[in-house]
């Protein structure tokens, strides 16, 4: 009889995501807000991808990394927002266990890829500013491809290990997740089996996939700042800083909010604050990345003008031919 009860208890097939609020009016306003954010995010990142592919002047490691980051941000935000928008619009806040695990896997994988990609981009800026004479020799297109492929492979494999261990857990109830997406910590808390081994592996992978890339990124920028300070010309300092300021802003926003989210004590009082800061690195970071790079980058401005010119020429030729 005890075995039968245990079997019935572990038969949870779906979770309930509490989201950001229960008010119907609030949910509709949030739906409109996040729908706008999603459209702008996809459009902005897709525009950068098109510019990097279309303009030969942007076929350099710096912009190849940027195009890859925009592709990543598109996937990153798409792993969370479509389900969130559906729940806000329909009021149906349930998600199956398999869907929840899949959402965590893709979200976690893309977040891991971003840590390594940001580290690779910071290394690229380090070489450009601190080792300009060796830049062309070291940062070849081959190394650029290796760094991007390694970032994606590491993110997918590392979170595949976590997903496998997570899928071995039993969920006996309750089935309520006090969040707007399936994160690892809430899933661990809902498990009725021992999670000590999973926590050990996650801690190890977190050190490899978060702490090490952060140290590499931080070290690169310490060297960059020291090199910029040593430049005697104010024009030279300004030019050097403008080459890395956009990426530095993205790094600060991404890591700053992640550190706040995962360093906050997990208690009911701070849970809403945790969700608020989670919005920054899961939803707002992919939104502001293309805005930051577009507004502060002269090469991107030139590429926009180049593409607009090509489109006008194409439009005129199509008009006359028709």
N, C-alpha and C positions, 0 to 999 in steps of 0.2 A: 504493500500500500504506500509506503514511504517512497519507494522507487517510482511508483505511478504518479504520485504528487510532484516529485521532482521533475519527471518528464513533462508534466503539464506546465509547470512553472517556467521551464526553459523554452517553451514554444512561442516566444515573442517573435512576431513577424514584421512589426513596424514600430517606429519611434514617433514621438510627438515633439516637434520643434516649437518652443514657446515664442521664438522670434523676438521682436523689439517692442511689442505692445499688443493689447487685446481689443482696444477700441476700434470699431469698424471705420469710423471717420479717420482716425489716425492711420489705419492700415491703408486706406485709399490714398491718403496724402503721401505716405511712404512709398506706395507703389509708383505714383507719378514721379516722385523724386528719384528713386532708384532706376526707374525706366529711363529717365533723362540721362542719368549718370552712365548707364549701360550703353546707350546709343552713342553718347559723346566719347566714351572710352573706346568702343569698337571702331568708331569712325576715325578718331585721332591716331590710334595705333596702326590701323590699316593704312592711313595716309602716309605715315612714316615708312612703313614697309614698302609701299608703292614708290615713294621718293628714293629710297635706298636702292631698290631694284632698277628703277628707270633712269636715274641720273648717273652717268659714268663717273662724275666727279666725287660721288659718295661711295665709290667702290674701294674704300680704304678700311683697315681693321677697325678703326673707331666707329665708323658708321655701319659696318657689317655687324658689330656687336650691338649697336643701337637697334638695327632692324630685327635682330634676334631677340632682343629684350622686348620689343613691341609685339612680336609674335607670341612670346611667353606671356606677356601681360594680357593679351587677348584670351589665351587659354586659361590663364589664372582667374580672371574675373568671370569667365564663362562656366567655371566649375562651381560657382556659388550663386551668382545673381539670377540665372533663369529659374532655378528651383525656388529661390526666395521671392521672385516676382510672381510666380504661379501661386504660391501660398498666400501672398498679400492680396492677390486679385480674387481668388476663389474662396479664401478663408480655410482651405484644407491644409492643415499644418503637419500632416503625417508624411512620413517617408519610410520606405521599407528598409529592412536591415541591410540587404544587399546594395540598395541605392545609397544608403548612408555610408557604408564601407567604401563604395566606389567614389563618392564625393570626397571623403577624407583622403583616399589614395591620390586622386588627381590634384586636389588642393595642396596636400603635403609634398607631392612630387614637384609641382611647379614652384612652390616656395623654396624648396631645396635647390632646384635649378637656379633660381634667382640669386641665392646667396653666392653660388660659385660664379655665376655670370657677372655679378657686380664686382667680385674679386678680380675676375679676368679683365674687366673694363678699367678698374683702378690700376692694375699692373700695366695695361696699355698706356694710361695717362702718365704713370711713373716713368716708363721708358721714354715717352715723348718729351717730358719736361726735364727729367734728371739724366737721361742717357740719349740725347737727341742724335748723336753721331752713330750710335749703335742701333737706333730704333728700326731702320729699314732692314738691317741684317737679322735682328732677333725676332721682331714681330712680323714674320712673313705670313702670307695668306695660309700656308700650310699649318703653322702654329695656331693661327686664328681659328681654323676649322677644328683642329684637335681640341682646343680649349672649349669651344662651343659644344662639340660632340661629347667631350668628357663631362661637361656640366649636365647635359641632358641624360646621359647614361647613368651617372651617379645618382641623380635625383630619382629616376624611375626605379633603379635597382634597390636603393636604400629604403624607399618607401614600400617597395614590393615585399621586402623582408618584414617590415612593420605590419603591413596589411595581412600577410600570412599568419603572423602571431595573433593579430587582432581577430582574425576570422576563426581562430580556435577557441575563443572565449564563448561562454554561455551567458545569455541575457535572460534573467529570470523575472525581471521587474523590480522597480517601476520602469516605465519606458518613456519618461519625459526628459527631454534634453533642454536645459535652460540656456539656449543659444539660438542663433539664426542659421547655423550650419553645423555639420557634423565634425567637430574637432576631436582630437585624441583624448584629452583629459575627461570630458563628459562621457565618452564611450567607456573609458576604463572604470568610471564610477558606477556605471550601470551594470557592470559585469558581476556575476555571482560566483565566478571562479577566481583563483589566485592570479594576480597580475604582476607579481614580483619579477618574474623573468622578463616579461614584456617591458616593464619599467626600466630594468637594467639595460636591455638592448636599446631602448629609446634614448636613455641617457648617453650611451656610447655613441649612437648615431648622431645625436644632437651635438655632441662635442665635435665629431668629425665634420658634420654637414652645416653647422651653424657657427660654432666657436672658432674653428680654424679659418673658415672664409672671412669671418669678421676680423680676426687678428691680421690676416693678410691684407685686407682692405684698409684697416686702420693703420698698419705699418706703412703701406704704400702712400697714404695721404700725409702721414707724418714726414716722410722723406720729401714729398712734393712741397709741403708747406715750408720746410727748411730750405729747399732749393729756391723757392720763390722769394723768400726773405733775403737770400744772398744776392739776388739780382739787383744790380745798382740802379738800373734805369727804371723809373716809375712806369714808363710805357711798356717796357718788357715785363715787369711784374703784373701789370694789368692784363696783358695779352696771355701770359702764362696762366693766370688765375681764371681767365674767361674760358680757357680750354678745358678746365676741369670743374668749374663751378656748378654746371648743370648736373653732372654726375654726382658731385658731392652732396647737393641738395636732395637728390633721389636716395642716396645711401643713408643720409641722416633721417629722412622721413621713414624709410623702410625699417632700419634697425632700431631707431628710436621708439617707434610704436610697438615693435615686437618685444623689446626689452621691457617696456612698461607692462604689456599684457601678461607676459610670462613670469615677471617678477612680483606682480601684485599678489597678495595673499588671497587664496580662494575661499572667500566667505560670502554669505548672502548680502552683506552690506556693500561690498565692492564688486559684486557680480555685474551690476548694470554698468559700472564704470569700465569693467573689463570688456563688455560687449561694445561699449562706445569706442574704446581705443582699438578694438579688433576691426572696426569699420575702416579705420585709417589704412591699415596695411593690407586688408583683403579687398577693399572696394575703392578707396580714394587714391591709393598709390598708383594703381594702373590708370586712373583718370588723370592725375597730375603729371605723370611722366611725359606723355607727348606734349602737354602744354608747356612744361619747363623747357624741354629740348627745342620746341618750335619757337618759343618766345626769345630764348637767349642764344640761339645758334645762327650765326650769319650764313654758314654753309647751307643749312636747311632753308633759310629764307631765299637764297639764290636758287636752290633746287625747286622750291615752290614756284618761283618766277619762271624758271626754265620749263617746268611741266605745264604751267598756264600758257606760256608762249606756244609750246608744241600743240596743246589742245586747241588754241585759237587757229593755228595754221591748219590743223586737221579739220576743224569745223568749217573754215572757209573753203578748203579744197572739196570737202564733201558737199557743201552748198552749191558750188559751181558745177560740180560733176552731175549733181542731181537736177 
